[in-house]
Amino acid sequence: MLRHLLSLVRTSEVFVGTWKDVYWAISFYEKHGFRLVTKEEKDMLLTKYWNIPKRQIETSVVLKLKKA
C-alpha cells in the first residue's frame, strides 16, 4: 500500500509525521527509505503543513523520503 501511495505522489519529497514514542512506526518508515529530520526542520514542517497543538509538536517526529 505504501508503495502504491508513493507512486501517486508528484513531489520530490514526502513527509510523514508520527509520535516520537511509536518506535515501530518510525522503524517501518525507515525500512522504506524515510529518514528522521532534525528537530528544527520538524518544528518548521509541523507548523507550516500541519495544524496541531504545540504539545503535539513537542511529542512528534517527522520523517522525509527523497524520491528519485
Secondary structure, DSSP 8 states (H G I E B T S, - for coil): -HHHHHHH--SSEEEEEEETT-HHHHHHHHHTT-EE--HHHHHHHHHHH----HHHHHTEEEEEEE--
